[in-house]
Amino acid sequence: MTPSEFINEWMGKVKTGIEFRKKYSTEKNWDDHRKMYRGQWSDEVKPVNKIFSYGRMLVPRVYFKAPRVTVTALRPELVVHAKVVETIDNMILRETMLKETLKMSVLDSFLCGVGPIKLGYDSEFGYSPEQDIGGGTVTQVSQKSGERIEYRETIKPEMPWAMRCRPEDIVVPWGAQDAQSLPWIAHRILRPLEDVQQDQKYKNTKDLKGTRSVSLENYSSPFRPSEERDKEVVYAELWEIRDFRSGEVLVICEDQLLLAQKDALQVEGLPYEFVSFNPDPEYFWSIPDAHILSPQQQELNEISTQSSRHRAIALLKFLYSKGAISETELEKFLSGEIGPAVGVDADNVAGAIMPFQPHIPPDLYGASMSSINAMKESLGFSSNELGDYNSGSPRSATETMTVSQSFEQRVSERRDIMSDVLVRIIRKWNQYIFSFWTSERVSRIVGPMGEASWITYTGDQLKGEYFIHIDSDSGMPVSKSLKFQMGKDLLGSFNGDPLVDQVALRRLVLDNYSEVHPGANELLKVPPGINPMAAGMERQPFPIGAGKGSSGGRAGSSPDRAQEFDSFKKRFNQRS
């Protein structure tokens, strides 16, 4: 094919993929779901925004707050290698802010059904190993001015990354069933035209005008708010296509082929992952939770609006006969004074003025609760899980446990999906490291016997078969109070233990006081000329952690234990 025929063929595939998304996804409602989540309602509506509350409740339930990667070698000669890979993976998790990407992808899945995550290495708009100059590629800076043309802080030279993509910007082939069987995937990128023309990996950029592709004339997507802010900036619409069949990456803009080369990021599949909680049984585009909740949300808003209007109508009102009471007397009647005397020009006072107060239909409350219960059932959340107490008689322990177990099953399924996504991201990141880290690096690891050591390595030396596990609990956030408590626990457990360095143990505890009392670690003094280990095991009259009257060593130790310790100390001194 000629270059023009080649571009037209691919643009035809992309256009067909867009039609597939429009027909078999809920794309036409995605913007409405986002407006519901933002609370953008018309002035006449009095909303009860359950889309927002359920969405904010779902995100912290399913993403990992402090994940930790555990890497296990599948061959005995790779045990040390697995420790190095584990150290690298946990470091990258912190450096790339992957947690924020996962949170946004969970929200995309809640509102749009699919949360796309794009993976990459070194450069946001495509990595070319041939352009690696050591310490990163040249594609992040302008070839003329030397200024940056990539601005995302979480994407760093020679580091893998993961980025959330808008579902509207992702196109898959017509009839795609799942993310594991995609022959190609396209990503729509709006990028300043000036940056595109300065990107050194692109060709044929001289004649670009910053207009949309004529091959997609029926495809209109508005600029995002950040792009509308500066009307003088001209944007180019790029279509980045990754073809799994040929292993190539293509970039097309305005019927010009800017890039066509071997895709270095296609390892273990395409460099994309997707968060999807409610998969469709036939099509790639999954079912959003917001789409299922939307009818009840609209019904709930209507009930709330009607109830508000009824309350306005039901305010206390009066009916009076014209001419029976003057304007002056009426003002006295409606004033806030106590006990005013109001004159009425009528034989029957009851016929001259009468109070009127309509009632609020009690069925409105029942209807609103019915809509709320339907939304809870759709998500599988009870009132307790939503942070509320059930009204009525107290629930039994068995009933509470049954509800909790049912809830945990629904949530654990979603957490398991997030765990699988995270494992696949780490696996692809490791392949990037094995392939692209050609220069020597160094990491500090803790060996199988607890010894710390520094290891020098390259990516190729780490290449191997590993099992990756995500532990959501072992990576708990460490605070000052937690470090202080752990220090006290260590002292209580190992105080006087001859196998533990007692000087280092006490220094660890005193370090926790350094912020409140500077120089607290200087309280520990080891007499000159004495072995620190031997000094640490010297029995004190009242050692730290021991009660008054203790015989030394561990708190509450017996005389036999003290004699055993003395014997060990003598043997240790003789060996020293």
FIBA-939228 format. One record per residue: x, y negated, z negated of N, C-alpha, C in turn. Coordinates in steps of 0.02 Angstrom, whole numbers, plus 50000, padded with zeros to 5 digits. Example, Ala and Ser with C-alpha at 12.3 -4.5 7.8 and 13.67 -1.06 7.14 Angstrom:
REM residues 2
506605028449610506155022549610506605016549610506425011249646506845005349643506454999849606
//
This chain:
REM residues 576
500415006050000500005000050000500434993850000500164988550028500494982050024500404979249953500824974349933500724971449866500024968749855499724965749906499044963149899498544968749888498614974149925498154979849916498254983149848498874983449826499014986349760498684982249704498734975649708498434971249658497674971749660497384971649721496654972049727496384978549700496754984049711496524990449684496504990349608497034987649577497044987549504496514982649476496424976949508495914972249485495214975149493495124979349544494484982749551494354987549494494884991149473494814995749416494644991849352494994986149343494864982149283494144979549283493914977249340493234974649345492724980149330492854986249354492404991849339492414993449264493014992949233493054994149161492674988949121492664982749145492284977449111491534978949115491304981249173490604983149181490424989049136490884993749129490774999449084490684997149012491094992348990491044989648923490384985948912490184982048962489554978348955488954982948951488974988448988488394992848991488344997548932488905000248908488885005548858489135003448789489284997048781489444994648714488924989548692488994986948634488544981748608488864974848616489254973848669489634967748678489194961548677488584961948705488154956048708487944953648638488014957948588487824956048520488424954348475489034955248500489624954348457489664947148431489524942348475489564935348453489024933948401488424937048409487904936148358488114939148291488444944848293488684947948231489184943448196489634940448234490124935948204489784929748174489284927248208488914921348182488554923248117488274929248114487964931448052488474931847996489054934648012489574935247962489814928347938489854923547983490074916847965489524912847929488894915247933488344911447903488094905947948488164906848013487924901748061487204903348080486734900448043486024901348055485714894648075485134894948105484774888748121484524885548056484374879148059484164875447999483514877947971483094881048013482444883347988482494889847948483064893447955483134899947923483424899247853483134902647805483394903147737483684910147729484334911047743484614917847749484774920947681484794927547682485094931647630485634935647666486244933147667486764935647712487064942247687486744947747705487004954347687487554956647734487564954147796488104955947842488764953847813488794947747786489414945347756489594949247693489104950147648489254953447584489454960747594489124964347640489304971247652489974971747688490114967047734490754967147768491334965847721491244960847676491774959347628491854964947577491324968447562491374974047516491704980047548491604981047614491884986847648492634986347656492894980447673493604979747689494044982147631493954979547569494404981847515494304989147495493744992147516493614999147499494035003947541494185001947603494475006847649495195005547669495434999247664496134998147684496594999547625497235000547638497715002347586498034995947559497954994747494498204988547465498964988647459499254994247443499984994747436500195001747460500145003047525500305009747550501055011347545501195017547537501885019847536501935025947581502445026147622502545031547669503005036747638502815042947643503235048647622503415052747684504055053547696504295057147755504615063647733504405069147761504665075847743504975078947805505575081547797505935084747853505615091547868505555093047932505295099547953505855104547967506485102347962507055106847968507535105247911507875110247883508285109147823508865104247834509135103947895509705099547906509505092147911508845090747908508605083747914508365080847848508545083847792508305081447727508545074347714509195073147723509465066447712509195061547763509115063847825508845059547878508135057247859507745061947831507055060147812507045054747758507525054847712507565049647661507705042847692508145042747742508305036447776507695033847814507355038247850506765036347888506225033747841506135036947784505645034747735505805027747710506435026447695506635019747672506495014547726506655016147788506545011447843505795010047852505385015247851504675014347862504355009947809504535010947747504245006947693504494999647696505104998647719505354991847728504964988347784504854991747839504494988647895503774987147877503464991447836502774990047814502734983247779503234981747739503224975347703503404969547749503884970547794504124965047836503624962947888503234967647916502794966047972502094964147950501944964147885501274962447860500734966647894500874973147900500404977647932499734977847895499754976647830499134976847790498624971747816498854965747834498394960647860498104962747927498504966047969498254968448033497714973648023497814978247976497314983347962496674980347935496714975347893496114972047866495704968947922496034965447968495674962348022495374967548069495714973148078495454978448122494844981848090494844982548024494254985147990493664980548000493774974047995493234969248006492994969448079493454970148127493254970848197492824977048207493014982448175492614988548181491924987748151491874984048096491234982848064490774978648109491064973648143490664968948183490574971148256491084974548284491084976248355491124983648370491224987748320491264994948330491964997648339492424993648369493104995748382493574990248360494104992148324494624987448304495274989148338495434986148395496054987948431496674985248396497194989248395497854987348367498374988748421498724983648441499244984248492499924984948459500314989748482500984991048454501514988548503502074986548475502614984148518503274984048481503764981248515504444980948487504784974748513505064970848467505504965248482505134959248512504764960048566504444954448600503694955548602503314950148594502584950748594502294952548661502624950348716502334951248782502714956348824503034961148791503344966648827504094967048815504324973048800505024974148785505364977348844505934974448865506344977248919507034978948891507204985248883507864987048857508444984148897508334983148963508874980449004509044973248986508584969748953508704962748935508914961948862509064967548830509294967248760510024964948759510144959348724510824956548722511144957848654510844962148614511104963348546510804958348498510404960848452510044956348406509384954048435509144957148489508514955248519508594954048593508014953348627508024952048699508004944548712508094942748775508114935648794507414933048813506904937248806506244935248830505854931048780506124929848721505764925748672505934918348678506404916548720506614909548727506594907548801506514901048813506484898448880507164899048914507154900748979507784901449016508074894649034507694889149026507944882549042508134878648980507654877748935507774873548876508054877248817507974883848816508194887748758507704887448700507114884348709506614883948656506204890448654505894891648597505494897748589504864897348631504674903048660504044903548696503604909048666503814911848609503404916448570503384913848499502794913948468502714910248406502444914448348502334920748358502054924848304502614926948255502534924848192503064925848142503174933148125502664937248130502734944248110503094948448163503234945548221503594949048274504314946548273504774950948253505464948948244505914952948291506494950148309506954953748354507154960548325507174965448370507384972348353506964975448297506334973648295505884976548245505224978548278504944984348261504284986048287503744981748254503174981348286502634977148259501954980148280501434977848245500744979748260500324973448257499904972348307499514966148313498794967848328498344964348295497634965248307497434961748372497024965048413496774962248476496014961448471495744956248503495024955448506494734960948550494174964048530493874969248572493684966848641493494960448648493314957848714493904957648763494514957848737495104957348779495374964248800495044969648779495274976348795494814979448847495104982448898494714985748951494984992848960494534997648962494715004648974494335007049036494555012649066494225015049128493485016749118493115016349170492415018149170492345025549149491905026749101491765033549078492245036249025492705031948999493165034348948492785036648886492995042248859492645045248802492975043648735493635043648733493985042448670494665039448685494995037248631495645033848639496205038748656496105045148645496635050048657496665052448729496205050248772496195052748842496165047048892496475041348876496455035648921497015036148973496855036049038497375036049089497725029249095497375023849075497675017149074497265012749028497545007149010497205002248968497454995348989497004990448989497174983649009497034978848951497474973948944497414968848891497404962048924496874958348913496824951448939497184946748892497654942848918498054938248877497984931248906497784926448865497794919448884498414916248853498854913948897499504911348874499644904748910499934899848876500094893548910500494894748974500274891449027500594892449092501344890849089501524885649053502224883649048502644889249017502384892748965502744898248935502814904148982502294905349022502324910949070502864909649122502914903449145503414901849196504124901849168504194901149102504854901249072505054908049046504604912949049504764919649025505214923149076505794925349053506304927849098506164934849126505674938349099505534945049125505014944849182504694939049193504184938449245504484935949310504174938049365504344935549431503724932449463503824929049519503274926149558502834921349517503144917549473502764912849431502774905749457503154904349509503244897449532502584894349557502164898249592501564895549623500944896449580501014898649517500424899449474500124892649458499454892349457499094886149444498744886149376498724891849343498364892049279497624893049288497414895849344496714897249357496574904649346495934906449346495764913449336495834917349401495884923849394495984928149452495364928049496495444927149561494874927149606494554934049612494934939149595494664945949598494154947149543494144942849493493684943749437493224937649432492964935449488492574929349489491924929849449491674935949440491064936849401491194937649327491824937749309492014938749239492164931949208491754929749163491864923249130491914924449055492444922049026492544922448954492774915648930492424912548883492614905748862493274905648825493614899948830494224899148792494054899348718494534901448679494444901548607494524894548578494304893448517494344886648488495044883648489495554887748475496234885148474496464882948543496164885848596496354883948663495964877948689495394876548659494994870748678495254864448644495654865148593495864859348554496274854448595496694857048638497134852848679496944853948752496564849348779496334850048848496894849348899497454846448879498004845448926498414851748937498344856748893498714862948901498364867248954498744869549002498484873849054498654881149036498144885349037498244892349018498204896849079498614901949077498604907149129498284913449100497874916549141497544922749120497954928649146498274932249101498684938049120498294944449106498384949249150498114955949138498714960649132498834962949070499374967649057499084974649058499294978549107499024985349118499574990449103499414995149062499875000649047499585007049075499925009649126499705015549163500045021649133499655025949101499935031849069500145037049120499815037249178499975042249229500675041049259500825034849274501485033349304501995031249252501765029649191502225027449138502465020349150502095016249186502295009449202501875004349165502144998349160501784992549134501754987349190501154984749203501044979749255500754973449224500954967649250500664961249229500444957649292499794956049296499504952849355499194946249333499314941049373499034934449359498904930849426498284928749435498094925049496498304928749559498174935249561498334939449618499084939549634499484938549581500204939149588500454944549539500894948749563501184953949520501804951049486501734949549421502284946449385502784951549358502554957649343502984962649313502754969549333503214973749351503084980849366503714984749350503704988449295504304992049275504104997949231504605002149217504495007849172504325005349103503805008049073503575005749007503965009548953504415005948919504835009048867504435010648804503835007848797503435008648736502955014548740502915017848797502465023548803502805029848776502815030448710503055036448676502485039048633502355045448639501785048548606501135045048625501065043348689500455040248713500535032748724499975029548737499965022348748500095018548684500395012648687500545008848626499945005248597499415008948585498805006148555498525011148505498205008448453497815012448407497155008948396496635012648375495965009848369495655012048303495375007248267494995008648206494265009148226493975015048217493275016248237492945020648185492445017948150492115021648096491505025548119491175023148173490555026348196490625027948271490995033248288491105034748359490465036648395490425034448457489865036348500489985043448525489465047548529489575054548550489785055348623489705050048664489855050748735490365045748762490395039748732490785034348761491315031748713491815028348742492365025648703492135020348654491665016148674491465010448633491005012748577491245012048516490895014648457490335010048434489975012148383489385008648359489565004348299489464997748302489624993448245489134994348187489384993948127488934993948069488464987948071488724982248094488314976148097487734977048145487834980948198487284982148245486724986248212486904991048170486404995048135486044990848083486394986248051486104982247998485734976048023485844974348086485574968048112484804967548108484414972748126483684972048121483454970648049483744974148001483554972847931483784965947909484364963647934484594957047917484114951647942483874952448003483394947648031482724947847994482514953947977481894954647939481964951447870482534952447839482644949647772482654941947776482964939247828482964931947836482264929247846481864932947885481174930647897480764930747833480864936047793480504936347729480724930747683481374929547680481624924147638481364917347661481334916247727481084909947753480344909147737479944914447746479234914147730479124912947655479524916247614479464915247542479624908047523480124905147555480294898147541479734893447561479424894847618478864890547639478264891347593478124897447572477574898647525477694894947460478314894947436478454891347374478344883847382478514881247442478394874147453477654872447455477264877047486476544875847489476214876747420476484881247380476174883047317476304878147261476624872447275476714867447223476044864647202475984862547140475354860147112475114853947150474484854147173474184848647210473504847047180473214841047198472554838947173472124836747231471484838347226470984835947273470524831047236470404825347268469964820447235469504817347287468914815247263468424812147307468624804947322468594803047386468774796347405468294791347373468574786147346468174780947313468034782247241468154788547218468014790147148468564787647102469164786247129469724784047089470134779047130470314773747099470694768447134471434770447139471784766647182472504767947191472884766847125472674761747088473024760247025472924765846975472314768246970472174773746923472504780246946472554781147013472884787147038473624787247021473944781447025474644780947006474744782546932474284780246891474324781846819474244789446808473804792546849473684799746841474314803846861474654801646913475234805346939475894803346905475874798446859476484796346826476694801446774477304800646751477564805346701477444803246630477024798046620476884795746552476444800746515476504800646450476114805146408475454801846390474914805446403474244803146382473994796846414474064795846479473774789846509473004790546514472654784946508471924784846516471774782746587471444787146624471314786046695470564785246704470374779746735469654778446746469424781446811468844784946807468554788246866467854785446877467724783346938467074780546956466634786046983466394790346938465964796046959465594798546898464994801346910464594804246855464904810746830465214814446876465504820946858466254820646870466644820646816467364820346823467644826446859467354832246846467604838446878467504838146953466994834546975466894834047047467314828647079467584824147038467974818647065468694820847080468974825147040469674827347048469744834647027470104838447064470154845747051470874847947068471204851747023471874854447038471834860147088472364860847128472394866047179473104868847181473174875347172473834878547172473784885347206474004885947270473994892447304474474897347271474384903647284474834908647256475344910847308475914913647284476424916547328476274923947336476214926447398476044933547407476564937947373476364942247327476844946547292477154951847337476844953247395477114958347439477784956347471477944949847470478564947647501479164950747466479134951047400479704953947363479794961347379479244964947383479294972047400479564973047470479364968747517479614969347585480364967947588480594962947550481314961347550481714967047520481474969947467481824975547436481844981647482481304982547522481294988047570481834987147623481924980947647482444979647697483134980647667483244978447605483894979247573484054986647562483554990447541483664997647531483825001247596483504998947651483665001947716484385000547737484624994547721485324992847738485804996947694485634997747631486065001847587486095009147613485535011747634485525018647658485935019347722485925014147765486305014447827487055014847813487285011147763487995011147746488175016547695487675019247660487825024247609488055021347544487875015047528488085011747467487495011047420487605012547357487095011547306487185004647274486715002847230486764996447196487384995947153487565001447120488155001347077488785000047117488845003147176489435002147217489474995047244488894991647249488874984847273488994979847216489134982247156489274977847100488654975747063488114979747065487494977947033487254983946992486794982646946486504987846906485804989346931485624995746930484944997546948484474995546892483894992946911483404991246861483014997446841482624996846787482235002446764482565006046707482355012246696482625016246641483345017946653483735019046600484445020746608484525027246647485035027446688485165033446728485555038446687485425044746700485785050046665486485050646693486925053946655487615054946677487635059146741487195064246746487185068446805486985064646867486455060346859486235056446916486765051546938487085048346890487615043546907488185047046942488375053046920488925056746951488735058847022488105060947032487885062947099487915057147148487675051247126487695045347170488415043447185488845043747133489545041947143489895046647192489765053147186490075058047231489845056947303489205055547313488955054247380489275048147410489355042947370489675036747393490405038047411490755041647369491465042947381491565047047444491095051447461491155055347522491125050747583490665045847582490605041347639491225036847644491455034247588492025029647588492675033447603492745039447574493365043247585493445045147658492885046147694492935047547765493245041647802493035035647784493305029647816494035028547796494185029747733494885029147712495325034247747495055040147760495425045247795495555043147867495075039747898495175037047966495725031847965495735027447915496255022347910496935025647898496955030947859497585034447847497855037547911497415040447952497635043348015497905037948062497565032248064497795026748107498485024448084498575023748019499215021447992499775026448006499625032948000500125038048014500335037848087499845037048133500015036748204500435030548221500285024948187500685018848197501405020148175501495023048117502175024348091502545029248136502205034348161502525039148206502795035648269502395031248298502625027748359503175022748342503125019448285503655015048263504315018848257504295024748229504905028748220505205030548288504785031948338505055033448404505395027248434505125021348421505455015248444506145014548410506165015948345506795015448308507305020448335507085026648346507545031748372507825029748440507425026348480507635024848549508025018348554507845013248514508105006548526508625004248475508695007548419509205005548370509865008948388510225005848433510845008848457511455006748416511425001048383511984998748342511925001648271512485002048236512495004948169512135000448119511765003548074511415000148020511555003847956511365000747900511495003847835510875003147791510715008247753510145008247708510345011747643510035009647590510155012647524509585017547510509775023847497509275029047484509405032247417508895035847393508955039747332508915047047353509435050847339509485057647360509015062347322508995068747342508555073647310508695074447236509325073247213509495074047143509455067347105509185062247137509105055847104509695051147110510215053147147510805048847155510685043747210510915037647198510845032247248511485031847290511395030747355511975030347400511785026147460512305023447494512215019547555512375023947615511925023847665511995028147724512055023747786512555025147827512635021747891512355026247946511985023347993511635027448042511485023348104511295026748157510995023848217510325027248229509925024348273509275027248286509315034248315509795035448359509855041948389510035047348338510425045548286510615050248235510015052248191509515047948186508925049448145508405053448182508475054148247507965057448288507865064548264507245066348253507095073148229506345074048218506165079648189505465081348177505315080248103504805076148090504635074448021503875074848012503695076047949502985075647930502895069247891502405065147911502285058647880501635058847841501665056547779501085056247735501015049247706500405046747704500265040147676499965041047607500305038447556500065038747487499835031747468499185031047456498905024347442499015022247370499185026947326499225025247255499935024247230500415027947259501095027547233501415020847247501165017247295501445010747310501075005147275500915006047211500535001047175500934994647167500594988847168500944982447159501274982147090501894979947088502274979547026502254972447000502004971446939501974964946908502454964746849502544958746820502974958046762502724962146703502074961846692501794965646636501894973146645501834975546708501924982646721502654984646709503134980446732503844981946721504004981946647503704977246609503824977046537503564983346503502964985446523502664991346492503064997646510503284998046573503665003946594504335004246558504644998246545505274998246508505175000846437504634998746404504505001146336504365008646336504005011046388503865018246391504505022246401504955019746443505595023246453505995023446389505995017846353506365017746290506075022646239505415022946236505105027646189505215034846207505275036146273505355043146295506075045546291506575041146305507265043346312507735040146261507465036946209507885034046157508275039546121508945039246123509365044246090509485050446131509205050946191509305056846233510035056846258510435062046243511145061946263511245062346338510735064146377510795064446449510635057846484510445052746444510255046346472510735041046445510985036746489511435031246469511045026446425511195026546360510815022546312510945015046320511555013246340511705006046350511305003446409511305007046464510925004846523510175004746509509945009546468509235009746450509025003546412509425001546364509274995546324509344989146365509834989246411509914983346454509304982546500509024988146522508424987946564507844984846526507764986546463507214983746423507334976346410507944974346393508084967346378508014962946440508134965746498508064961646560507354959146569506864962746542506174960546550506024954346508506454952646461506344946746420506734940646448507104941546502507564936246524507194929946546506584930546575506234924646598505964920546539505754923946486505494920346428506064917946383506554922246374507134920546332507764921646374508014916446409508614917346450509204919846408509564924446436510134927246401509954932846353509334935446359509124940846314509554947146323509784948346386510184954346397510884953746367511074947746346511724946946314511714949146240511124950646215511074953046146511404959846138511454963446193511754970146190512514969446193512854971546140513574971046136513864978046124514354979746165514714986146156515404984446129515604987146071516264985446042516824987146091517324982746093517894984046140518264990446122518494993746173518884999846163518465006046152517805005346154517365011146143517005012646208516985019046223516635021246283515895019246279515625015746332514925013446329514435019146318514575024946348514125030546339514125032946266514735033346237514785035446167514455030346121514555023746136514255018546094513495018846099513245020346157512525020646165512215026346127512605031646114512335037346078512475037046003512815031745980512935031145908512275030445872512185033945819511585033445779511575026945740511035023345744510955017045708510495018145648510565013845596510115014545538509395014145559509235009245602508545008445625508555007145700508645012345741508685011345814508035008645842508085005645901507495002845934506985008345945506365007045926505835011845936505745016645879506195016545828506135021145772505845017445712505455020845672505165017745612505685017345557505525013245506505975012445449506035019045411506645020645394506765026945359506915032745405506955031245471507105036445518507825038645510507975044745526508645047345519509085045745579508825041745627509225040045686509015044245745509335042845801509145046445862508445044345883508055049045903507375047645924506945046245863506415042145877505955040645822505635047045797505655047745730505335053545700505715060045711506355059845727506735066045739506865069545674506925076045676507035080045616507775080345599507975082345535508685083045518509035087945563508695093445583509015098245628509185094945694508735090845717508865087345780509455082545772509505079145714510065074545702510725078345699510725084145667511345088145665511545090545735511055092545773511195094645842511495088945883511225082945871511475077145907512195075545886512355076045819513035074845795513525079745826513305086045831513745091145861513885089545934513355087345970513455085646040513925079646047513855074746001514275068746004515005070545994515145075045948515835077045935516135080345997515745084846028515995088146087516105083146144515655078246149515725073146201516345068946190516475067046126517075063046111517715066846125517705073346111518295077346125518435077646200517895078346240517985078546313518205071846339517955066346308518165059646330518905058546315
//
